[in-house]
Amino acid sequence: MISEMDRDTRVPGLARHGRQTLREVTIMEAKQWSVQIYLADDGDDTNARAVLTTRDGTHLSGTGHARRNPADPAVPEIGDELAASRALADLAEKLAVVTQRDITELAGPAAPARS
């Protein structure tokens, strides 16, 4: 992390009585994770797979499916969007489960209840 004093920026809540207040600005390391979405059409069905790749190469994936009602007009983009959104929702749910497991592992055993 890089830290520096910024004298030029007013921040709501930090300026007092019309005078500039010094504040510390912290620049954090940017992290980048990538999500690739793969789509496959088969007639009225669209399948999607969303794959999250973290900086260390860890992969987690979610899947989604959409089926066009035969009475609806054929608009492939709608099936792509719906299947992709479902794959992303599945991926988000799986990531939340992994996160909860990590939190539980780090928390250790629960403290005994006091009476």
N, C-alpha and C positions, 0 to 999 in steps of 0.2 A: 504494500500500500504506500502511496505517496501522500504526504500531507503538506499543505502550504496555507499561508494566511491570505485571505482574500479581502481586500479593503474596498473593492469597487461594487460589490453586490449587496443590495438591501434584501433582507429576508424577512417576510412577515413574522412578527413576534420578536425579532432580534433588534430592530431599530428602536431606540429609546430617545424620546424628546427631540426628534428631528436630527439626531446625530448618527453618524455611521457607526455601527458596531462591528468589531472584528469577529470573524467567525472562522472556524477551521473547516477547510474543505478536504474531504477524503476522496481520493480517486481509487476505486476498487478495481481489481483485476476482472476483466470481462471474461465470462465463460460462454462457450457456445456449444449447444447441443443441436443436432440435426434430426429432423423428422422427414422421412421419405414416405410418400403415399403411392402405392402400386394399385392400379385398377385393371380389372379384367371383365369384359362383357361376354355374356353368353346368351344370346337371344334377348329375352326380357329381363334377365338377371344381371346384376352388376355386383362384383365382389371387390372389396378393398382391403388392403393391409397397410397399416401405418407402423413404421419402424423407427423407433427412437434410438439414436446412437449418441452416447455421451462422449466426453473428451477422452476418457480412458478406453474407449472402444466397447463399452458395455452396450448390449442391445436389448430392447424390450419391444414387443409388438402387440398390436391390437387388430381386430378384424371387424369388418362390417359388411352388410349385405343389403341390397335393395332389389325389389322386383316390381316391374311396371305392370300396372293393371292393364289388361288387354283393351279395355274400353278407353284408356287414356291415350292422348297423342304420343307418338314416339319422339321423345326429346332426351337423347342420351346424356346430356349434361346434367339433367335433374337426377338421374340414377347415379351418376358419378358423385354428385354433391352429397346425396343422401348416404350412399355407401361410405364415402370418405368421412362424413361427419360421424357416422356410427363407429367406424374404425378408430377415429380420434377419441371418441367418448370411451370406447373399450380400453384404449391405451391409457387414457387419463385415470380410469378406475384401477387398472393394474399398477400404475405408478403410485397411486395413493396406497394400495395394499403393501407394496414394497416399502414405501416410506414408513408406514405404520409398523411393519415388522422391524425395520431398522431402529425406530424410536424405542420399541419394546425391548430389543436386545441391548441397547445402550442404557436404558433405565435400570436394568437389573431387577432383582427381586423387590416386590412391593414391601413397604414398611408395615410392620404389624399395627393393627388398629388399636388405639388407646381406649380404655373404658373409663 
